[in-house]
Amino acid sequence: MRRLPTVFLLACLGACAVGPDFERPAAPEVEGYAREPLPDETAKADIAGGKTQRLVQGLDIPGQWWTLFHSEALNVLIEEALNNNPTLPAAQAALGEAWENVYAAQGAFFPTAVASYSASRNKTATGVVFTAASSGPPFFTLHTAQVVVSYALDVFGGTRRQVESLVATAELQRYQVEATYLTLTSNVVAAAVQEASLRGQIAATEEIIKIETESLGILRKQLELGQVAGADVAAVEATLAQAETTLPPLQKQLAVQRDLLTALIGRLPSQEPAEKFELAALQLPLDLPVSLPSKLVEQRPDIQSAEAQLHAASALIGVAVAAQLPQFTLNANAGTTANQIGQLFITPGTAFWTVAGNVAQTIFDAGTLLHKKRAADAAFDEAAAMYRSTVITAFQNVADTLHALQSDAETLKAAYAAERAAFKSLEIVRRQLQLGAITYLGLLTAQNTYQTALIALVQAQAARYADTAALFQALGGGWWNRTDVAPPKEWDIEFVP
């Protein structure tokens, strides 16, 4: 009996953990993100935000990638968002919870000892002749103090697999923190760019309204001189009114965008920040990273989270298998009992102890353990499919942003040319209008063309900034180069079969 705990412990330590040993999925065997190689450079335009961007293979991403836009206002708001937005502390708390669950589960590797004390007042049934104590006093007090030790031997590695699954879940939460960090910073950048775009569109609309107001003034003077008809003036007045109606919706969008930016930095709407954003105040990053496909699966937090989920599901298969096998437990208790509390530890003959070993094997459970094993297999298949789906989506994100960057540059180049041509045409028409050499129809056409071209130009400028930020987000955001957080916890246990 004295050797029994040692035998079981050696068997536990020397046994293999049942179930599959997790193997990390291989990276997709592709060399790029498109069928045809993408150009190494984008088109350029002689306007703010129109410089050529170079796509550099293998260029690393800084942990604070948004600083490449060289906007102090943007840096300030992102720092405030990281300090005040509640989504990041929530993710960090979930990570702490996951690790505490790991530490709690590791307690199963050790025996459990429980100390107890009980006291009772008892009366013997003296009227029963079969009672040995029927001739003695019927009342007595009993004090018992004991320590109970129990230990479930992990012979087949079920506990180890359970802890392995919890560690993988903690890793999942770790990458959820990184995903939250990346999403938060990317949303602040996107909100700032959208605000700058709206301010640009408002300024463009106000310029159009100013031009149309000046043109209307010229026509009214010509009306007084009898050079144009009242219907011509009314048509231009209607066009001006139509241009003015486009301004309030843009101002509404700007107000909503400011509310969004205020919420992202963890403030209430009445605490709107003083920082404002204009496209001219942002610098376009010129050297853009293009990570190798084999590196992308390591950089994307969502892929790493999906891999950790797959690992957790793999380990739970081992838990289900171990539950079908014999369960080994050791139990021991030792204590003392006496009629008076002062006699518990000094009176001879009051001590007792028990040591017991137990092996239990389920022989009938109506298929419960079998179906749990099959459920674990199905959960692993689901996690594997979700992992593959996450990888495909990640590659799609990168491909979309790379194509968008090329298209944005071409669009901005064309939009700038169109705006310059429309502006030149409008200037000619306005001079002709002053000389009375053109009808109001020509004026309306030129004004509408310029308004459309000017708004399109602002939107094209903003698209380059927005899609540049989207590329950094799609490539993982450089979380591995972050210096504002402590290094992640490493696994406390190596799972060697």
ZAROBA-937906 format. One record per residue (C-alpha): x, z, y. Coordinates in steps of 0.2 Angstrom, whole numbers, padded with zeros to 4 digits, always signed. Layout:
XZY;...
END
This chain:
+0000+0000+0000;+0014+0004+0012;+0021-0014+0009;+0005-0023+0011;+0006-0024+0031;+0023-0031+0029;+0018-0044+0016;+0003-0050+0026;+0014-0051+0042;+0027-0061+0034;+0014-0073+0027;+0006-0075+0045;+0023-0078+0053;+0028-0091+0040;+0012-0100+0038;+0008-0117+0046;-0006-0119+0059;-0019-0129+0052;-0026-0144+0061;-0018-0159+0070;-0003-0156+0080;-0006-0164+0097;+0003-0180+0102;+0004-0186+0120;-0005-0203+0122;+0007-0217+0125;+0007-0226+0142;-0002-0243+0143;+0011-0257+0139;+0008-0267+0154;+0021-0272+0168;+0009-0273+0183;-0008-0271+0190;-0013-0289+0191;-0012-0305+0180;-0001-0314+0193;+0013-0305+0202;+0008-0298+0219;+0017-0304+0235;+0031-0291+0240;+0025-0292+0259;+0009-0294+0268;+0005-0305+0282;+0008-0299+0300;-0001-0300+0317;+0005-0297+0335;-0006-0282+0338;-0006-0264+0335;-0007-0261+0316;-0003-0278+0312;+0016-0277+0306;+0021-0283+0289;+0020-0270+0275;+0032-0271+0261;+0028-0266+0243;+0043-0257+0235;+0043-0255+0216;+0047-0238+0211;+0048-0230+0228;+0044-0211+0227;+0030-0204+0237;+0033-0189+0248;+0023-0173+0245;+0016-0174+0263;+0013-0193+0263;+0001-0192+0278;+0016-0188+0289;+0020-0207+0288;+0006-0211+0300;+0017-0201+0313;+0001-0192+0320;+0004-0174+0326;-0015-0172+0328;-0017-0178+0310;-0004-0166+0303;-0012-0151+0312;-0029-0154+0305;-0023-0157+0287;-0013-0141+0288;-0028-0132+0294;-0039-0140+0280;-0026-0134+0267;-0027-0116+0275;-0046-0115+0278;-0056-0127+0267;-0064-0117+0253;-0063-0130+0239;-0044-0127+0237;-0045-0108+0235;-0060-0111+0223;-0049-0122+0212;-0034-0110+0213;-0046-0096+0207;-0052-0106+0193;-0033-0109+0188;-0030-0090+0189;-0046-0087+0178;-0040-0100+0165;-0023-0091+0164;-0030-0074+0162;-0041-0081+0148;-0025-0086+0140;-0017-0069+0142;-0033-0061+0135;-0032-0072+0120;-0014-0068+0116;-0019-0050+0113;-0025-0056+0096;-0007-0058+0090;-0006-0039+0091;-0015-0025+0082;-0029-0016+0091;-0028+0003+0092;-0043+0013+0097;-0042+0032+0099;-0058+0042+0098;-0065+0060+0099;-0082+0066+0093;-0090+0083+0092;-0106+0087+0083;-0118+0102+0080;-0126+0101+0063;-0138+0111+0052;-0138+0110+0033;-0154+0109+0023;-0153+0126+0015;-0169+0123+0005;-0162+0109-0006;-0155+0117-0021;-0143+0102-0024;-0134+0105-0008;-0117+0113-0011;-0118+0122+0005;-0136+0129+0003;-0129+0147+0001;-0119+0147+0017;-0123+0147+0035;-0134+0132+0039;-0127+0129+0056;-0109+0122+0059;-0099+0112+0072;-0088+0098+0068;-0074+0091+0079;-0065+0074+0074;-0051+0066+0083;-0044+0049+0076;-0035+0033+0079;-0041+0017+0071;-0030+0002+0070;-0036-0015+0065;-0026-0032+0064;-0033-0049+0060;-0018-0059+0052;-0017-0076+0058;-0012-0083+0041;-0018-0101+0045;-0015-0102+0063;-0033-0101+0069;-0028-0089+0083;-0013-0099+0088;-0024-0114+0090;-0036-0105+0100;-0023-0099+0112;-0016-0117+0112;-0033-0124+0117;-0034-0111+0131;-0017-0115+0137;-0022-0133+0138;-0037-0128+0148;-0026-0119+0160;-0016-0135+0162;-0032-0144+0165;-0036-0132+0179;-0018-0134+0186;-0021-0153+0188;-0038-0149+0195;-0029-0140+0209;-0018-0155+0212;-0033-0166+0212;-0042-0155+0224;-0027-0155+0236;-0026-0174+0235;-0044-0177+0238;-0045-0165+0253;-0030-0172+0261;-0035-0190+0258;-0053-0186+0265;-0045-0179+0281;-0035-0195+0283;-0050-0206+0279;-0061-0196+0291;-0048-0198+0305;-0046-0216+0303;-0065-0219+0303;-0066-0209+0319;-0053-0220+0327;-0062-0235+0321;-0078-0229+0328;-0070-0225+0345;-0062-0242+0345;-0079-0250+0341;-0087-0240+0355;-0074-0245+0367;-0076-0263+0362;-0095-0262+0364;-0093-0254+0381;-0081-0268+0386;-0094-0281+0381;-0108-0272+0391;-0096-0272+0406;-0093-0291+0404;-0111-0295+0402;-0116-0284+0417;-0104-0293+0428;-0111-0310+0421;-0128-0304+0425;-0123-0300+0443;-0117-0317+0445;-0133-0325+0439;-0144-0314+0450;-0134-0320+0465;-0137-0338+0460;-0155-0334+0457;-0156-0328+0475;-0148-0344+0480;-0160-0354+0470;-0147-0361+0459;-0154-0354+0442;-0171-0350+0436;-0178-0333+0433;-0180-0337+0415;-0161-0339+0414;-0158-0322+0421;-0171-0314+0410;-0163-0321+0395;-0146-0313+0400;-0154-0297+0404;-0161-0297+0386;-0144-0300+0379;-0137-0286+0389;-0151-0274+0383;-0147-0279+0365;-0129-0275+0367;-0133-0258+0375;-0144-0254+0360;-0129-0255+0348;-0120-0241+0358;-0131-0226+0353;-0129-0229+0334;-0110-0230+0336;-0110-0214+0346;-0121-0206+0333;-0109-0211+0319;-0095-0204+0329;-0104-0187+0331;-0107-0187+0312;-0089-0191+0308;-0083-0177+0320;-0095-0165+0310;-0087-0171+0294;-0070-0169+0300;-0074-0151+0307;-0081-0146+0289;-0066-0153+0281;-0054-0141+0290;-0066-0127+0286;-0075-0124+0302;-0093-0124+0307;-0100-0138+0318;-0100-0128+0334;-0081-0125+0331;-0076-0144+0333;-0057-0146+0334;-0050-0153+0350;-0039-0166+0341;-0046-0184+0343;-0040-0200+0335;-0037-0217+0342;-0031-0232+0332;-0017-0234+0344;-0010-0217+0341;-0008-0220+0322;+0007-0229+0315;+0006-0240+0300;+0018-0235+0286;+0028-0251+0283;+0036-0247+0266;+0023-0244+0253;+0027-0237+0235;+0021-0246+0220;+0023-0235+0205;+0027-0242+0188;+0012-0242+0176;+0022-0230+0164;+0024-0218+0179;+0006-0219+0185;-0001-0209+0170;+0011-0195+0174;+0007-0195+0193;-0012-0196+0193;-0019-0178+0192;-0035-0185+0184;-0026-0193+0170;-0016-0177+0167;-0032-0167+0167;-0040-0179+0154;-0024-0177+0144;-0025-0158+0144;-0044-0159+0140;-0038-0170+0125;-0025-0157+0120;-0038-0143+0121;-0050-0153+0110;-0036-0156+0097;-0032-0138+0096;-0050-0133+0093;-0050-0144+0077;-0037-0132+0070;-0048-0117+0075;-0063-0125+0066;-0052-0128+0050;-0045-0111+0050;-0063-0103+0051;-0066-0112+0034;-0051-0103+0026;-0050-0085+0020;-0049-0072+0033;-0036-0058+0031;-0038-0041+0040;-0029-0025+0040;-0037-0008+0045;-0030+0009+0046;-0036+0025+0053;-0029+0043+0054;-0036+0058+0062;-0040+0076+0060;-0057+0086+0059;-0061+0104+0061;-0075+0116+0064;-0066+0122+0080;-0057+0111+0093;-0042+0122+0094;-0040+0120+0075;-0039+0101+0076;-0020+0099+0076;-0013+0116+0069;-0024+0120+0054;-0017+0114+0037;-0029+0103+0027;-0039+0095+0042;-0029+0078+0043;-0036+0062+0035;-0030+0044+0034;-0036+0027+0027;-0027+0011+0025;-0036-0004+0019;-0033-0023+0017;-0047-0036+0017;-0048-0054+0012;-0065-0063+0015;-0070-0081+0011;-0086-0089+0016;-0094-0096+0000;-0111-0101+0008;-0117-0103+0026;-0128-0118+0024;-0115-0130+0031;-0112-0120+0047;-0093-0121+0047;-0093-0138+0041;-0104-0145+0055;-0093-0135+0067;-0078-0144+0061;-0087-0161+0063;-0092-0156+0080;-0074-0152+0085;-0069-0169+0078;-0083-0177+0088;-0077-0168+0104;-0059-0174+0101;-0066-0192+0100;-0076-0190+0116;-0060-0183+0125;-0050-0197+0119;-0063-0210+0125;-0064-0201+0142;-0045-0201+0143;-0044-0220+0140;-0058-0222+0153;-0049-0211+0166;-0033-0222+0163;-0043-0238+0165;-0051-0232+0181;-0034-0226+0188;-0026-0243+0186;-0042-0251+0193;-0040-0240+0209;-0022-0245+0211;-0026-0264+0208;-0040-0263+0220;-0030-0255+0234;-0015-0268+0232;-0027-0282+0233;-0036-0274+0248;-0019-0272+0257;-0015-0291+0255;-0033-0295+0261;-0033-0283+0275;-0017-0291+0282;-0024-0308+0281;-0041-0303+0289;-0032-0294+0303;-0022-0310+0307;-0037-0321+0307;-0048-0308+0317;-0034-0307+0330;-0034-0326+0332;-0052-0326+0333;-0053-0313+0346;-0040-0321+0357;-0049-0338+0355;-0066-0330+0359;-0059-0321+0374;-0051-0337+0381;-0067-0346+0379;-0077-0332+0387;-0065-0332+0402;-0067-0351+0404;-0086-0349+0403;-0087-0335+0416;-0076-0346+0428;-0088-0361+0425;-0103-0349+0428;-0096-0344+0445;-0095-0362+0449;-0112-0366+0443;-0105-0378+0430;-0113-0371+0415;-0130-0365+0409;-0134-0347+0403;-0135-0354+0385;-0116-0357+0385;-0113-0340+0393;-0124-0331+0379;-0115-0341+0365;-0098-0336+0372;-0103-0318+0375;-0110-0316+0357;-0095-0324+0349;-0083-0313+0358;-0093-0297+0354;-0093-0301+0336;-0074-0305+0336;-0069-0290+0345;-0079-0278+0334;-0072-0287+0319;-0054-0285+0325;-0056-0266+0327;-0064-0265+0310;-0049-0275+0303;-0036-0264+0311;-0045-0248+0304;-0046-0256+0286;-0027-0257+0285;-0024-0239+0289;-0039-0234+0277;-0032-0244+0263;-0015-0238+0265;-0021-0220+0263;-0031-0226+0248;-0015-0233+0240;-0006-0216+0242;-0021-0207+0234;-0022-0220+0220;-0004-0217+0216;-0006-0198+0214;-0002-0193+0232;+0016-0186+0228;+0010-0169+0222;+0026-0167+0211;+0036-0167+0228;+0026-0153+0236;+0036-0139+0243;+0021-0129+0250;+0016-0121+0233;+0025-0111+0220;+0030-0121+0204;+0016-0121+0190;+0017-0108+0176;+0025-0114+0160;+0017-0111+0143;+0021-0094+0137;+0020-0099+0118;+0028-0113+0109;+0017-0120+0095;+0028-0125+0081;+0020-0128+0064;
END
